Amino acid sequence: MLISCWSTKGGSGTTVVAAALALVFARTTGDALLADLAGDQPAALGLPADATSP
């Protein structure tokens, strides 16, 4: 399953929705991948930017 979250406007909550969806899928199915092309996830999760880099 692929779920995409996007918005044409910044500040609309897309980052929070994407993180919440990933959390729900990880807890219910054990599998989830969150790919943030905007780069907002580390800040939203309270992590340093390099903590989520491969």
Distance bins in CASP14 RR format, pairs under 12 A and 6 or more apart:
PFRMAT RR
TARGET T0000
AUTHOR 0000-0000-0000
RMODE 2
METHOD distances of the structure
MODEL  1
1 21 0 0 0 0 0 1 0 0 0 0 0
1 25 0 0 0 0 1 0 0 0 0 0 0
1 28 0 0 0 0 0 1 0 0 0 0 0
1 29 0 0 0 0 1 0 0 0 0 0 0
1 31 0 0 0 0 1 0 0 0 0 0 0
1 32 0 0 0 0 0 1 0 0 0 0 0
1 33 0 0 0 0 0 1 0 0 0 0 0
2 21 0 0 0 0 0 1 0 0 0 0 0
2 25 0 0 0 0 0 1 0 0 0 0 0
2 32 0 0 0 0 0 1 0 0 0 0 0
2 33 0 0 0 0 1 0 0 0 0 0 0
2 35 0 0 0 0 0 1 0 0 0 0 0
3 17 0 0 0 0 1 0 0 0 0 0 0
3 18 0 0 0 0 1 0 0 0 0 0 0
3 20 0 0 0 0 0 1 0 0 0 0 0
3 21 1 0 0 1 0 0 0 0 0 0 0
3 22 0 0 0 0 1 0 0 0 0 0 0
3 24 0 0 0 0 0 1 0 0 0 0 0
3 25 0 0 0 0 1 0 0 0 0 0 0
3 32 0 0 0 0 1 0 0 0 0 0 0
3 33 0 0 0 0 0 1 0 0 0 0 0
3 34 0 0 0 0 0 1 0 0 0 0 0
3 35 0 0 0 0 0 1 0 0 0 0 0
4 14 0 0 0 0 0 1 0 0 0 0 0
4 17 0 0 0 0 0 1 0 0 0 0 0
4 18 0 0 0 0 1 0 0 0 0 0 0
4 21 0 0 0 0 0 1 0 0 0 0 0
4 34 0 0 0 0 0 1 0 0 0 0 0
4 35 0 0 0 0 1 0 0 0 0 0 0
4 36 0 0 0 0 0 1 0 0 0 0 0
4 37 0 0 0 0 0 1 0 0 0 0 0
5 12 0 0 0 0 0 1 0 0 0 0 0
5 13 0 0 0 0 1 0 0 0 0 0 0
5 14 1 0 1 0 0 0 0 0 0 0 0
5 15 0 0 0 0 1 0 0 0 0 0 0
5 16 0 0 0 0 1 0 0 0 0 0 0
5 17 1 0 1 0 0 0 0 0 0 0 0
5 18 1 0 1 0 0 0 0 0 0 0 0
5 19 0 0 0 0 1 0 0 0 0 0 0
5 20 0 0 0 0 1 0 0 0 0 0 0
5 21 1 0 0 1 0 0 0 0 0 0 0
5 22 0 0 0 0 1 0 0 0 0 0 0
5 34 0 0 0 0 1 0 0 0 0 0 0
5 35 0 0 0 0 0 1 0 0 0 0 0
5 36 0 0 0 0 1 0 0 0 0 0 0
5 37 0 0 0 0 0 1 0 0 0 0 0
5 38 0 0 0 0 0 1 0 0 0 0 0
5 40 0 0 0 0 0 1 0 0 0 0 0
5 41 0 0 0 0 0 1 0 0 0 0 0
6 12 0 0 0 0 1 0 0 0 0 0 0
6 13 0 0 0 0 0 1 0 0 0 0 0
6 14 1 0 0 1 0 0 0 0 0 0 0
6 15 0 0 0 0 0 1 0 0 0 0 0
6 17 0 0 0 0 0 1 0 0 0 0 0
6 18 0 0 0 0 1 0 0 0 0 0 0
6 35 0 0 0 0 0 1 0 0 0 0 0
6 36 0 0 0 0 0 1 0 0 0 0 0
6 37 0 0 0 0 1 0 0 0 0 0 0
6 38 0 0 0 0 1 0 0 0 0 0 0
7 13 1 0 0 1 0 0 0 0 0 0 0
7 14 1 0 1 0 0 0 0 0 0 0 0
7 15 0 0 0 0 1 0 0 0 0 0 0
7 16 0 0 0 0 0 1 0 0 0 0 0
7 17 0 0 0 0 1 0 0 0 0 0 0
7 18 0 0 0 0 0 1 0 0 0 0 0
7 38 0 0 0 0 1 0 0 0 0 0 0
7 40 0 0 0 0 0 1 0 0 0 0 0
8 14 0 0 0 0 1 0 0 0 0 0 0
10 16 0 0 0 0 0 1 0 0 0 0 0
10 38 0 0 0 0 1 0 0 0 0 0 0
10 40 0 0 0 0 1 0 0 0 0 0 0
11 17 0 0 0 0 0 1 0 0 0 0 0
11 38 0 0 0 0 0 1 0 0 0 0 0
11 40 0 0 0 0 1 0 0 0 0 0 0
11 44 0 0 0 0 0 1 0 0 0 0 0
12 18 0 0 0 0 0 1 0 0 0 0 0
12 38 0 0 0 0 0 1 0 0 0 0 0
12 40 0 0 0 0 0 1 0 0 0 0 0
13 19 0 0 0 0 1 0 0 0 0 0 0
13 20 0 0 0 0 1 0 0 0 0 0 0
13 21 0 0 0 0 0 1 0 0 0 0 0
13 38 0 0 0 0 0 1 0 0 0 0 0
13 40 0 0 0 0 1 0 0 0 0 0 0
13 44 0 0 0 0 1 0 0 0 0 0 0
14 20 0 0 0 0 0 1 0 0 0 0 0
14 21 0 0 0 0 0 1 0 0 0 0 0
14 36 0 0 0 0 1 0 0 0 0 0 0
14 37 0 0 0 0 0 1 0 0 0 0 0
14 38 0 0 0 0 1 0 0 0 0 0 0
14 39 0 0 0 0 0 1 0 0 0 0 0
14 40 0 0 0 0 1 0 0 0 0 0 0
14 41 0 0 0 0 0 1 0 0 0 0 0
14 44 0 0 0 0 0 1 0 0 0 0 0
15 21 0 0 0 0 0 1 0 0 0 0 0
15 22 0 0 0 0 0 1 0 0 0 0 0
15 34 0 0 0 0 1 0 0 0 0 0 0
15 36 1 0 0 1 0 0 0 0 0 0 0
15 37 0 0 0 0 0 1 0 0 0 0 0
15 38 1 0 0 1 0 0 0 0 0 0 0
15 39 0 0 0 0 1 0 0 0 0 0 0
15 40 1 0 1 0 0 0 0 0 0 0 0
15 41 1 0 0 1 0 0 0 0 0 0 0
15 42 0 0 0 0 0 1 0 0 0 0 0
15 43 0 0 0 0 1 0 0 0 0 0 0
15 44 1 0 1 0 0 0 0 0 0 0 0
15 45 0 0 0 0 1 0 0 0 0 0 0
15 46 0 0 0 0 0 1 0 0 0 0 0
16 22 0 0 0 0 0 1 0 0 0 0 0
16 23 0 0 0 0 0 1 0 0 0 0 0
16 34 0 0 0 0 0 1 0 0 0 0 0
16 36 0 0 0 0 0 1 0 0 0 0 0
16 40 0 0 0 0 1 0 0 0 0 0 0
16 41 0 0 0 0 1 0 0 0 0 0 0
16 43 0 0 0 0 0 1 0 0 0 0 0
16 44 1 0 0 1 0 0 0 0 0 0 0
16 45 0 0 0 0 0 1 0 0 0 0 0
17 23 0 0 0 0 0 1 0 0 0 0 0
17 24 0 0 0 0 0 1 0 0 0 0 0
17 34 0 0 0 0 0 1 0 0 0 0 0
17 36 0 0 0 0 0 1 0 0 0 0 0
17 40 0 0 0 0 0 1 0 0 0 0 0
17 41 0 0 0 0 0 1 0 0 0 0 0
17 44 0 0 0 0 0 1 0 0 0 0 0
18 24 0 0 0 0 0 1 0 0 0 0 0
18 25 0 0 0 0 0 1 0 0 0 0 0
18 32 0 0 0 0 0 1 0 0 0 0 0
18 33 0 0 0 0 0 1 0 0 0 0 0
18 34 1 0 0 1 0 0 0 0 0 0 0
18 35 0 0 0 0 1 0 0 0 0 0 0
18 36 1 0 0 1 0 0 0 0 0 0 0
18 37 0 0 0 0 0 1 0 0 0 0 0
18 38 0 0 0 0 1 0 0 0 0 0 0
18 39 0 0 0 0 0 1 0 0 0 0 0
18 40 0 0 0 0 1 0 0 0 0 0 0
18 41 1 0 0 1 0 0 0 0 0 0 0
18 44 0 0 0 0 1 0 0 0 0 0 0
18 45 0 0 0 0 0 1 0 0 0 0 0
19 25 0 0 0 0 0 1 0 0 0 0 0
19 26 0 0 0 0 0 1 0 0 0 0 0
19 32 0 0 0 0 0 1 0 0 0 0 0
19 34 1 0 0 1 0 0 0 0 0 0 0
19 35 0 0 0 0 0 1 0 0 0 0 0
19 36 0 0 0 0 1 0 0 0 0 0 0
19 39 0 0 0 0 0 1 0 0 0 0 0
19 40 0 0 0 0 1 0 0 0 0 0 0
19 41 1 0 0 1 0 0 0 0 0 0 0
19 42 0 0 0 0 0 1 0 0 0 0 0
19 43 0 0 0 0 0 1 0 0 0 0 0
19 44 1 0 1 0 0 0 0 0 0 0 0
19 45 1 0 0 1 0 0 0 0 0 0 0
19 46 0 0 0 0 0 1 0 0 0 0 0
19 47 0 0 0 0 0 1 0 0 0 0 0
19 52 0 0 0 0 0 1 0 0 0 0 0
20 26 0 0 0 0 0 1 0 0 0 0 0
20 27 0 0 0 0 0 1 0 0 0 0 0
20 32 0 0 0 0 0 1 0 0 0 0 0
20 34 0 0 0 0 0 1 0 0 0 0 0
20 41 0 0 0 0 0 1 0 0 0 0 0
20 44 0 0 0 0 0 1 0 0 0 0 0
20 45 0 0 0 0 0 1 0 0 0 0 0
21 27 0 0 0 0 0 1 0 0 0 0 0
21 28 0 0 0 0 0 1 0 0 0 0 0
21 29 0 0 0 0 0 1 0 0 0 0 0
21 32 0 0 0 0 1 0 0 0 0 0 0
21 33 0 0 0 0 0 1 0 0 0 0 0
21 34 0 0 0 0 1 0 0 0 0 0 0
22 28 0 0 0 0 0 1 0 0 0 0 0
22 29 0 0 0 0 0 1 0 0 0 0 0
22 30 0 0 0 0 0 1 0 0 0 0 0
22 31 0 0 0 0 0 1 0 0 0 0 0
22 32 1 0 1 0 0 0 0 0 0 0 0
22 33 1 0 0 1 0 0 0 0 0 0 0
22 34 1 1 0 0 0 0 0 0 0 0 0
22 35 0 0 0 0 1 0 0 0 0 0 0
22 36 0 0 0 0 1 0 0 0 0 0 0
22 41 0 0 0 0 1 0 0 0 0 0 0
22 44 0 0 0 0 0 1 0 0 0 0 0
22 45 0 0 0 0 0 1 0 0 0 0 0
23 29 0 0 0 0 0 1 0 0 0 0 0
23 30 0 0 0 0 0 1 0 0 0 0 0
23 32 1 0 0 1 0 0 0 0 0 0 0
23 34 0 0 0 0 1 0 0 0 0 0 0
23 41 0 0 0 0 0 1 0 0 0 0 0
23 44 0 0 0 0 0 1 0 0 0 0 0
23 45 0 0 0 0 1 0 0 0 0 0 0
24 30 0 0 0 0 0 1 0 0 0 0 0
24 31 0 0 0 0 0 1 0 0 0 0 0
24 32 0 0 0 0 1 0 0 0 0 0 0
24 34 0 0 0 0 0 1 0 0 0 0 0
25 31 1 0 0 1 0 0 0 0 0 0 0
25 32 1 0 1 0 0 0 0 0 0 0 0
25 33 0 0 0 0 1 0 0 0 0 0 0
25 34 0 0 0 0 1 0 0 0 0 0 0
26 32 1 1 0 0 0 0 0 0 0 0 0
26 33 0 0 0 0 1 0 0 0 0 0 0
26 34 0 0 0 0 1 0 0 0 0 0 0
33 41 0 0 0 0 0 1 0 0 0 0 0
34 40 0 0 0 0 0 1 0 0 0 0 0
34 41 1 0 0 1 0 0 0 0 0 0 0
34 42 0 0 0 0 0 1 0 0 0 0 0
34 44 0 0 0 0 0 1 0 0 0 0 0
34 45 0 0 0 0 1 0 0 0 0 0 0
34 52 0 0 0 0 1 0 0 0 0 0 0
35 41 0 0 0 0 1 0 0 0 0 0 0
35 52 0 0 0 0 0 1 0 0 0 0 0
35 54 0 0 0 0 0 1 0 0 0 0 0
36 42 0 0 0 0 1 0 0 0 0 0 0
36 43 0 0 0 0 0 1 0 0 0 0 0
36 44 0 0 0 0 1 0 0 0 0 0 0
36 45 0 0 0 0 1 0 0 0 0 0 0
36 47 0 0 0 0 0 1 0 0 0 0 0
36 49 0 0 0 0 0 1 0 0 0 0 0
36 52 0 0 0 0 1 0 0 0 0 0 0
36 53 0 0 0 0 0 1 0 0 0 0 0
38 44 0 0 0 0 0 1 0 0 0 0 0
39 45 0 0 0 0 0 1 0 0 0 0 0
39 47 0 0 0 0 0 1 0 0 0 0 0
39 49 0 0 0 0 1 0 0 0 0 0 0
39 52 0 0 0 0 1 0 0 0 0 0 0
39 53 0 0 0 0 0 1 0 0 0 0 0
40 46 0 0 0 0 0 1 0 0 0 0 0
40 47 0 0 0 0 0 1 0 0 0 0 0
40 49 0 0 0 0 0 1 0 0 0 0 0
40 52 0 0 0 0 0 1 0 0 0 0 0
41 47 0 0 0 0 1 0 0 0 0 0 0
41 48 0 0 0 0 0 1 0 0 0 0 0
41 49 0 0 0 0 1 0 0 0 0 0 0
41 51 0 0 0 0 0 1 0 0 0 0 0
41 52 1 0 0 1 0 0 0 0 0 0 0
41 53 0 0 0 0 0 1 0 0 0 0 0
42 48 1 0 0 1 0 0 0 0 0 0 0
42 49 1 0 1 0 0 0 0 0 0 0 0
42 50 0 0 0 0 1 0 0 0 0 0 0
42 51 1 0 0 1 0 0 0 0 0 0 0
42 52 1 0 1 0 0 0 0 0 0 0 0
42 53 0 0 0 0 1 0 0 0 0 0 0
43 49 1 0 0 1 0 0 0 0 0 0 0
43 51 0 0 0 0 0 1 0 0 0 0 0
43 52 0 0 0 0 0 1 0 0 0 0 0
44 52 0 0 0 0 0 1 0 0 0 0 0
45 51 0 0 0 0 1 0 0 0 0 0 0
45 52 1 0 0 1 0 0 0 0 0 0 0
46 52 0 0 0 0 0 1 0 0 0 0 0
47 53 0 0 0 0 0 1 0 0 0 0 0
END
